[in-house]
Structures are given as C-alpha cells and as structure tokens.
Amino acid sequence: MARNEGLEALLTDDLVAVRGLSQKAMFGGVAWLLNGNLLCGARHDGMLVRLGKNKDDWALAIAGIAPMISQGRRMNGWVRVGAVVYGDDALRRRLIKAALEFNRSLPGK
C-alpha cells in the first residue's frame, strides 16, 4: 500500500515539539502515539485522528471529515480526514490540538 509522504511530513512538522511522542508503522501508513496511546495516523487515503469517544461531533460537522470505519464498524471517537481538510493548516492543527487534549487525559501505557 502506498504511503502519503506529504501528509506524514505535515504531521511530523506539527508534532515535532510534543514530548512523549513516538511513531509506528500501522494502518498501512504511519501512526503517532502519545505516551503509548494512539493519537493520529497518516495513510494513503487520508489522516486518522483520535478525538475521544463522544468528542467528535464538531469534527464530523466539517465537510471532508467522516467517521472512521474499521471492519464495517464505526470507531466512535476516531475520524478520517480528507486532503482538503488536512491541507488546511488551521483545520489540521485544530484537529491535532483536540487529539492531544484527549490523549493527555489518558493514562500512559
């Protein structure tokens, strides 16, 4: 599966100053983990962002953002972000900020 190196570079730049962050090959692309918890990912078909259960309504109201579906099941609290949205620096950073806020509330692994 082809990777999205442009999106990977954007996310790497946006997350460079975050402490406790690691990268791992996942989902056919690259995932970023904060203290061992999944934060976001870059795949060939878009960006994945973990906003937290019942904290994704605001994001889903934005055109170009959809619920993440895995094996036919909606993953509550995860969204899939299309290129028009993740290409908008302000929107991408807003999503990352929300993901960081949620993930910082979780115990580390």
N, C-alpha and C positions, 0 to 999 in steps of 0.2 A: 504494500500500500504506500502510495506517495505521501511524503510529509509536506507540511506547509511551513517551509523555512522562513518565509516572510513574517507569518504570524508568530512563529517561535521567537524570532528576533525582537518583535514588538513587545511580547510578554517578558522576555529576558530583560529588555531595557526598562520596562515598567516595574519589574520586581527586583532589580539589582540591589537596592538598599534594604530589602526586607531580611531581617535576621530570622534564623531558624528554617530557612527555605532550602529545599532540595529538589532535584529533577530526577525523573524516572521515565523510562520508555513504557508507555501504557496506551491503551485505546487506539493502537495503530499510529501513534504520534508521540508527543511528549507531555507529561503531566508534571505539575509543580505541587509539592507538598509542603505544608507549613507545620512544623513540629510533628511530622509523620501523618498528618491528615490531608486528604486531597483538597486542593484549593481550586485549580483550574487546569485546563489542558488545551493543547493545540493539535488539531488533526487536519487531514487534507480537506475535510469538508466543513471546517469551522472551529470555533472556540467553544470549549465547555467551561462552565463556571458553576461553582457550588456556592449558592447563596443561603442555604439552610431551609429546612422544612418550614413551609408556610411563610417564607420570606421572599418569594419570587414573583408575587403578583405584579409589582411595579415594573419589573423587567419584562414580564410576558405581555404587558400593555404596549411595548415598543415594537414597531414593525421590524422584522428581521431577527427577532428573538422568539424561540419556540421551546416547549418543554423538552427535556432530554428523554428519549425513549431507548430503553435497553431491553432486548429480547421481548419486544412487544409490550413492555410495561413502562408506564411513566415513572420517572425517578423524581419524586417530589423534592423540591429544593435545588434541583440542577436545571440549568438552561443551556440550550445550544444557540450560539450566536453566529449569525451570518456575516459575510465580509463587509457589507455596507455598514453594519454596526461596529464591528471590531476595528474597522478602518477609520472610524471617527474617534480621535484621541480622547475627547472628553467623555464619550459614552463608554469606551473601553476602560478608561481609568475609573469611572464611576462604578462599573461592574466589579473591577478588581478591588476597589475600596470596600464595597459591600461584602465581597467574598472574604477579604482579610478580617473585617469586623466579625463576621460569623465564625470563621475558623479560629480566631483568637479566643473565642468563648469556649472552645472545646479543650478537653484535657489532651496533652501531648501523648503520643504513642511511643 
